[in-house]
């Protein structure tokens, strides 16, 4: 899901990094904030938290972390529980990517490897939870920094149960 730009809503000054594509991937592997960087045919060098393309050092790693924190904060506020979001930096282009040490707490992949990366972590959340989180992420109020919490849209149950799983009270 591509979350809405909050500068259009008047919450803060536009960030030049917002022109880059990004989306949320929600599934059994968890919640991922994917930041997409197009490097074209240029060579990419990655050394820890440093990315270098054509002699320049764009702040892609910091941007990926910032977007994941933003998504985690919005989702957590909407559901009332802590929702961890893993930052992912994905490169699109045909240039060579050289890695001399991966960044901490940020997953890095090419666009061709992204699907395998997202399923490699296994099943961390149930499909029902993934569906609920997807519904929350698709709700516009989640991203609008609304001062209220929308009521009645969804309901969370402990121990993975849904409303249909609850037993009726016997009289």
N, C-alpha and C positions, 0 to 999 in steps of 0.2 A: 504494500500500500504506500502511495506517495502522500506524505502528510502535508497539510496546507501550509503555505508560507505565512508566518505570523507577522511579518512586516506589513503585509497588506491589511492586517487587522489593527495596526497602529500600536503594537506592543513594544517594539524596539526598532532601532535603526537597522536598515538592511545590511546584511553581511555579504561580501562578494562571493563567499563560498556557497551561498544559497543557490547560485546558478548551476551548481553541480547536481546531478541527478542523485536521488536517494529514495529508499523505500524500506518498509518493514517486511520481514519474512517471519511468519508465525506458523509453527508446526510442531510436531512431536519433539523435535530437537530443541525447542525453546523459542525465544523471541530474539530476532537479530535485526539491528539497524544497519542496513547496507548502504555504504557511500560509494558511488561509482565515479571513477576518475578516468577520463579519456586521455591517453598519452599518445595516441596516433602511432606513428612509426618510430618515435623517439625511444631511446634506451632508458630504462628505469633502474636506478640503483637504490636498494633498500638496505640500510644498516641500522638495526634497532628502530628507534623512533624517527630516524632521518630518511626522507625520501628525496632523491635528487633526479631531476629530469632536465636535460639540456643545461646543466650548470645551475639551475634554480632549485630552491628547496621549498616547495609548497608545503603547507601545514596540513597535509592529508590525514596523518595519524591523529593529530589533535582534533581535527574536524570530525573524524569518525567517532572519537571518544565523546565529544560534545553532543553529537546527534544521538548517540546511545543514551547518554545521561538525560537528555531532553525527553526522549521517548519513554525512558523508565519513569521519570518524574510524572509525566502526563498520564501514563497507564496506571501507575501506582495511586495517583490521586483519584482517578476515576473508579478504581475497584476497591480502594481502601486497604489493599495489601501491597507488600513490596513485590514489584515485578522486575526481575533482573533482565536487562537487555544487553546482548553481546554486540560490540561494535565489529563491523566487517568492512574492510576496504577492498574494493574490487577494481581491477584495472581492465580497461577496454582498449584494445589497439593491437597492432601487429609487431611492435617493437620488442626487443629482448628485455627481459626482467632479470636482473642479477640480485640475489639475496645474500647478504653477508650478516645474517642475524635478524630474526623476526622481532617485531615490536611486542612489548608485554601487553597482554590482555586485549589485543586487537588481532582478529583473524585477517589474513591477507590471501587473496586468490585472484585469478584471472576470471573473465566472464565465462570462459569455457569450463572452468573447474568449480564454479560457485555452487552448482547443485550438489555435487559430491561433497563439498565442504560442509554444507548445511545439514546433510543427513549423516555425516560421519560421527557426530556426537552422540548418536543413539537417541532413544526415546526418553526425554527428561520430563515431559509433561504428557498428560493423557490427551487423546484426541478431543475429548469433551472440553477440557480446559483450553486447548488450542482454539477450538471453535468459539468459546466464550470470549477469549482474548481478542480474537479476530473481530467479533461483533463489537466489542468495546472500541477497538482501534478504528473501525469503520464509522463510528458515531462521531459526528462533527463536534459535539460539545467536548469531547476528550481533548481536542487540539486547540480549542478556542480559549483556553485558560478561563473558563467560566467560573464565576464566584460561587456557583451552586453546584451541587452534585445531582445529576438527573436521577430521579427516582422512578422505579417501576420498569426500567428497560431490561434489567437482568437481575439475577439473584444468585449469590454464591453460597454453596453448601459445603460444610466441612466433610472431610474424608472422601471427596470425589463423587458424592451422590448428586443426582439431579432431582428436580421436583417430582419427576415421575417415579423415582426410586423410593421416595418416602412412603412408609407404611401408614395406613389410615389408623386413627385411634379407634380401638374397640370399645364399645359401650355395653 
